[in-house]
Amino acid sequence: MIERPFWRQRIEGAWREASIAWLCGVRRCGKTTLAESLGAKRMLYINCDLPTVEDMVRDPQVFFRGCSKPVVVFDEVHQLRDPARVLKIGADGFPKLKILATGSSTLAASKKFRDTLTGRKRLVHLTPVLWDELPAFGVTLPQRLFHGGLPPALLAEAKRPAFYREWIDSFFARDIQRLFGFRDMNRFNALFEYVLRRSGGQLEVTKTATALGITRPTVGSHLRALEITHAVTLVRPFHGGGQHELVKQPKVYAFDTGFVSFARGWDPLRTDDFGILWEHLVLEHLQAHFPDTPVRYWRDKSGREVDFVLAHRRDAVDAIECKWHPGALDGTALMVFRSYYPKGRNYLVTPSTETAYTRSYGDVRVTLCTPTQLRP
């Protein structure tokens, strides 16, 4: 079992604030393995896919009273008939008990969760394998970008298209259909693959609906489902109301670089492919390490763009550019952005440097660094 201390610490941190840690993430990203890494001596592990579990927790008070271990893990908790009731009784009636519940989506996505356990839980969104976890997994950065960050795919000797196709079909059957009741797998998967092929770019709903021959409401509802289940991230524009800034149209990023390269037919990867895949990996790092800070992008009507913007502090925003090769940045967009928003730090995030250093673009000073060297 590969140790993932960052995520263990995130779970422990969640428990310091609430009784329930809700561990969510896409199918096969490693939720079960991470839960099992808490240790058999410390936890009671419950696989909610098993039919017998329903009888086991029929009377939650009796169940929790009989727990002899300090941690209870409910894996795939949404499979229970009334999971919110079970978790609520555990949190309210047994405050010394720590509960870890896993699922693919937010609690609010499921009709079973009429009570979203406000105040009783903290969310931990498990992303695919991060940049700073690559040494532990013993893989190279190009391998991570090509295979993606789901552990079974990342550790495979070769990239097998059947894995990605099976995952997409299973995702619809076990997550989308159960949570949202969508019936047309072909229509949903057509949208999902359309998004994968355009990942990293702007997404316009009307144009998408026309391209796929479906209605705008259908595109909207399917996109919301993809976002709720963490299969895509919609990065919305950062703006201060200026007439020259984009204020509405989001960019869409798929959850994993392996699926992006699969959908685009990038086998093998070429030099030009690494840049956009690297941008995805930086976004996942930001989501994992700055979970309480919304990630935005900035773009003006002339097409100048800053990849990511983080508003860490009042009246100061950090600008983040992502480049596979640092020499590819000309700095023009950053200089225009800073003419609107002068306060904040500027980063060029690249895998091409081990030690952070600064470079000037006009009056704008930029720190060149790896994702690990970004600071809150």
Order of alpha helices (4+ residues) and beta strands (2+ residues): alpha-beta-alpha-beta-alpha-alpha-beta-alpha-beta-beta-alpha-alpha-alpha-alpha-alpha-alpha-beta-alpha-alpha-beta-beta-alpha-alpha-beta-beta-beta-alpha-beta-beta-beta
